Amino acid sequence: MNITAVILAGGQGRRINNADKGLIHVNNKPIIELVLEAIESQCSHVLINANRNIDIYETYNYPVICDTLNDFQGPLAGFYVAMIHSTTPLIITLPCDAPRVPKDLVERMERSMQEAKADIAVAHDGERLQPVYALLKTSLAASLHGFLNTGQRKIDRWYATQTVVEVDFSDVREDFKNINTIEQQQEIQREL
């Protein structure tokens, strides 16, 4: 598949004592390693979007790209920098703080995008949208750049300007559990 996976590790980790969530350990491994193991077989290329600890992320031997916007501007900033660095026509974004990844994430997203003739496919876990699990056409870079230049940062507002299909992942809802607190870290560690 000619798709680039983009692991979004560029956040501040404010809800977990400003920890770099991709480097938090679950069962003695940084979460980024678990995410990489899960996505590497599904994509032809991988990028890591990080804004700190770049030297550590570079040890995984994938290109590390930093946001072009300063001060941790959120996931859309990561989407944009990935679009302009990707050499593939599609990117699939996923967070660095959810150690499980659906085994067929890319396949289901790509199939749904093609069937709906959409520009963006977004995962839905059966209860709510998972907006950072998205398959996006890199040709949307100009649209996203324009949106970001207006000062807006809300994913749902940008999505509302695009052709989007929601992809049902209710059968693997647990795969979308992420870590925002020490308690969630401990809970996921028990489950894995």
C-alpha positions as CSV (number, residue, x, y, z in Angstrom):
1,M,0.0,0.0,0.0
2,N,1.3,3.4,-0.9
3,I,0.3,5.0,2.4
4,T,2.4,6.7,5.0
5,A,1.7,6.1,8.6
6,V,2.1,9.2,10.8
7,I,2.5,8.6,14.5
8,L,1.4,11.8,16.3
9,A,3.8,12.3,19.2
10,G,4.0,16.1,19.1
11,G,1.7,17.0,22.1
12,Q,2.5,18.5,25.5
13,G,1.0,15.7,27.6
14,R,-0.6,18.2,29.9
15,R,-3.0,15.7,31.5
16,I,-0.2,13.4,32.4
17,N,2.3,15.8,34.1
18,N,3.7,17.0,30.8
19,A,5.1,13.6,30.0
20,D,6.0,12.8,26.4
21,K,3.2,10.2,26.0
22,G,5.0,8.3,23.2
23,L,7.8,7.5,25.6
24,I,5.6,6.4,28.6
25,H,6.2,2.7,29.3
26,V,3.6,0.1,29.2
27,N,4.9,-3.4,30.1
28,N,8.5,-2.2,30.0
29,K,8.2,-0.7,26.5
30,P,7.7,2.8,25.3
31,I,4.2,3.1,23.8
32,I,5.7,4.4,20.5
33,E,7.4,1.0,20.1
34,L,4.0,-0.8,20.5
35,V,2.4,1.5,17.9
36,L,5.2,1.1,15.5
37,E,5.1,-2.7,15.8
38,A,1.3,-2.6,15.1
39,I,1.4,-0.3,12.1
40,E,4.7,-1.1,10.3
41,S,3.1,-4.1,8.5
42,Q,0.1,-2.0,7.3
43,C,2.0,0.8,5.6
44,S,4.8,1.3,3.1
45,H,6.3,4.3,5.0
46,V,6.3,5.7,8.5
47,L,6.8,9.2,9.8
48,I,7.0,10.3,13.5
49,N,5.7,13.7,14.3
50,A,7.4,15.0,17.4
51,N,8.3,18.4,18.9
52,R,10.6,17.3,21.8
53,N,12.8,14.3,22.6
54,I,13.6,14.2,18.8
55,D,16.9,12.4,19.4
56,I,15.1,9.6,21.1
57,Y,12.5,9.3,18.4
58,E,15.2,9.3,15.8
59,T,16.6,6.0,17.3
60,Y,13.6,4.2,15.7
61,N,15.1,4.8,12.3
62,Y,12.1,6.6,10.8
63,P,12.0,10.3,9.7
64,V,11.0,12.6,12.6
65,I,9.2,15.7,11.5
66,C,8.4,18.7,13.7
67,D,5.4,21.0,13.5
68,T,5.9,24.1,11.4
69,L,3.6,25.9,13.9
70,N,5.2,26.8,17.3
71,D,3.8,26.2,20.8
72,F,2.1,22.8,20.4
73,Q,-0.8,23.7,18.1
74,G,-2.5,20.3,18.2
75,P,-3.1,17.4,15.9
76,L,-3.9,19.4,12.8
77,A,-0.4,20.9,12.9
78,G,0.9,17.3,12.8
79,F,-1.4,16.4,9.9
80,Y,-0.2,19.4,7.9
81,V,3.5,18.8,8.4
82,A,3.0,15.1,7.5
83,M,1.1,16.0,4.3
84,I,4.0,18.2,3.1
85,H,6.7,15.7,4.0
86,S,4.9,12.6,2.8
87,T,6.0,11.0,-0.5
88,T,2.7,9.0,-0.8
89,P,-0.7,10.3,-1.9
90,L,-2.3,9.2,1.4
91,I,-1.3,9.4,5.1
92,I,-2.9,7.6,8.0
93,T,-2.6,9.4,11.3
94,L,-2.7,7.8,14.7
95,P,-1.8,8.9,18.2
96,C,1.3,7.8,20.1
97,D,-0.6,7.2,23.3
98,A,-2.8,4.3,22.3
99,P,-0.8,1.1,22.4
100,R,-3.2,-1.1,20.5
101,V,-4.0,-0.6,16.8
102,P,-6.6,-2.4,14.9
103,K,-4.9,-5.1,12.8
104,D,-6.8,-4.0,9.7
105,L,-6.9,-0.2,10.4
106,V,-5.4,0.8,7.1
107,E,-7.3,-1.7,4.9
108,R,-10.7,-0.8,6.4
109,M,-10.1,3.0,6.2
110,E,-8.8,2.8,2.6
111,R,-11.8,0.6,1.5
112,S,-14.3,3.0,3.1
113,M,-12.6,6.0,1.6
114,Q,-12.8,4.5,-1.9
115,E,-16.4,3.3,-1.6
116,A,-17.5,6.7,-0.4
117,K,-15.3,8.7,-2.8
118,A,-14.2,10.7,0.2
119,D,-11.1,12.7,0.8
120,I,-10.9,11.7,4.5
121,A,-11.8,8.5,6.4
122,V,-12.1,8.8,10.1
123,A,-12.5,5.9,12.6
124,H,-15.6,5.7,14.8
125,D,-15.5,3.3,17.8
126,G,-19.3,2.8,18.0
127,E,-19.6,5.4,20.7
128,R,-17.7,8.3,19.4
129,L,-15.5,9.6,16.5
130,Q,-11.8,9.0,16.9
131,P,-10.7,12.1,15.0
132,V,-6.9,11.5,15.1
133,Y,-7.3,8.1,13.5
134,A,-7.7,9.4,10.0
135,L,-6.8,8.5,6.4
136,L,-6.2,11.7,4.5
137,K,-5.3,12.7,1.0
138,T,-2.1,14.7,1.0
139,S,-3.6,16.9,-1.7
140,L,-5.6,18.5,1.2
141,A,-2.4,20.3,2.4
142,A,-3.3,23.6,0.9
143,S,-6.8,23.5,2.4
144,L,-5.5,22.6,5.8
145,H,-2.8,25.3,5.6
146,G,-5.4,27.9,4.8
147,F,-7.6,26.7,7.7
148,L,-4.6,26.8,10.1
149,N,-3.7,30.3,8.9
150,T,-7.1,31.6,10.1
151,G,-6.0,30.6,13.7
152,Q,-8.4,27.6,13.9
153,R,-7.2,24.4,15.5
154,K,-10.4,22.2,15.9
155,I,-10.3,19.0,13.9
156,D,-14.1,18.7,13.6
157,R,-14.3,22.2,12.1
158,W,-11.8,21.4,9.4
159,Y,-13.4,18.0,8.7
160,A,-16.7,19.8,8.2
161,T,-15.2,21.6,5.2
162,Q,-14.2,18.3,3.5
163,T,-15.7,15.1,2.1
164,V,-15.5,12.7,5.1
165,V,-16.6,9.1,5.7
166,E,-16.8,7.6,9.2
167,V,-15.5,4.1,9.4
168,D,-17.1,1.7,11.9
169,F,-14.6,0.1,14.3
170,S,-17.2,-0.8,17.0
171,D,-16.0,-4.4,16.9
172,V,-12.6,-3.4,18.2
173,R,-13.5,-0.5,20.4
174,E,-10.8,-1.4,23.0
175,D,-8.1,-0.7,20.4
176,F,-8.8,3.0,20.7
177,K,-8.1,3.3,24.5
178,N,-5.4,5.9,25.1
179,I,-3.4,7.0,28.0
180,N,-4.1,10.4,29.5
181,T,-3.6,9.6,33.2
182,I,-1.4,7.4,35.4
183,E,-4.6,5.4,36.2
184,Q,-5.3,4.7,32.5
185,Q,-1.6,3.7,32.0
186,Q,-2.0,1.1,34.8
187,E,-5.3,-0.1,33.5
188,I,-4.0,-0.6,29.9
189,Q,-0.9,-2.3,31.3
190,R,-3.1,-4.8,33.1
191,E,-5.1,-5.5,29.9
192,L,-2.2,-6.0,27.5
